[in-house]
Amino acid sequence: MGETNMRSEPKISLTSQQDPKKSKKRFESIPLVDRNEGTSPLLSFFIPSLEQGGAEQVTINLVNGLSARGYNVELLLAKTDGNLHSQVSSDVDMVTLPPSRSPVFGVVLNFPALVGYLRRREPAILFSHLSRANVISIAANRLINADTVVAATHHDAGGTEMNRDLKTWALNRLVPLLYPSSDWIIAVSEGVAESIVERTSVERENVIVLYNPIDIDSIKSQARCAVEHRWIEDDDIEVILYVGRLTEQKDLNTWIRAFKKVHAQNPDTRGIIAGKGGMREELQAYAERHGIADVVSIPGYIENVYGYMQRADVFLLSSRYEGLPSVLIEALACGCPVVATDCPSGPKEILGDGNYGRLRPVGDADGLAEAVVESLNHPTPQEELISRADDFATGPALDRYERFLENVLD
């Protein structure tokens, strides 16, 4: 069912690429020594950092997967911090741009270094990820009029950002201005593609939908590992789980209100909200005000979230907007029933319009609570959930990326 929402693509025979011999320096600073050896064209992937997040995990899966298939891949970062560095394959070189010194302009101050990188390395394709990396990638490529093809990857439904700071204000104006100049826009879901066309003057034929590659086999393997949490280990407790960033986008206040209603009906339920973000203390205080702090755990970052997912009874996503939320696919891969908001965009596509999980309106705490109780009483069979997750596995997703590469590099 994973292909039903995708644009039809021509069948192209895939050719294996020669695996170039590359030095294994994990991080380098600009200027770079030219290491573009062999005959395989250089594919560069640019994302601001490798903090915990869906886009960051997707980028890692892409660079690791394409490198394993013989492509010459580099991962370009604006910052060296993040929890996910260890997951990058040793066959992928990571390049860091000089650090930004401004919390306001952030990655935009990496623009001169990115121009220098493009001039020196001349990648065949620059895959940028997240809006702030996309806009400076498009602008840098226009400035030097390089032969590099820019494929800007958009992960969220446009125009729905909750953060209204100066950076977001600037991005909301730069995206419509610069996106039409990109060679390709990659949308991670049909909903994201539609939002780009509505928000900008980008032609629909210049937007290609490529679902994110999810390492389903690795998720299943990690899910079998033991985890330590008193509620997870107690068979008499039913756990409602959230994993992800603790931000306004995720509307975790609604999550807490929904869980309060679930707990009132089923006192044996417990809530776990796992992830990093600046709202942790605020959420703890909110749970206290609602009188459920003793039955809601907010442990912060968890190393093995898949062990939690496999043992949880329901995964609840209360987001105001998404793109293609990988966390839902990961929960399905662990056999965990899912309840999600029908937000723009992604949950409806992943859950097959409600066939693989229950959908409720954004902000509807009553509806979400009702759906969680229904899922506890009548869970979708695990084999159906796992089968749906397999539609988004790394192999099929990388096949589609290879067809895209063959078309662009031909």
Beta strands, then each sheet from edge to edge (+ up, - down):
strand 1: 27-29
strand 2: 42-47
strand 3: 72-77
strand 4: 93-96
strand 5: 125-129
strand 6: 149-154
strand 7: 184-187
strand 8: 207-209
strand 9: 238-243
strand 10: 269-274
strand 11: 296-300
strand 12: 314-317
strand 13: 338-341
strand 14: 358-360
sheet 1: 1+ 4+ 3+ 2+ 5+ 6+ 7+ 8+
sheet 2: 11+ 10+ 9+ 12+ 13+ 14+
end
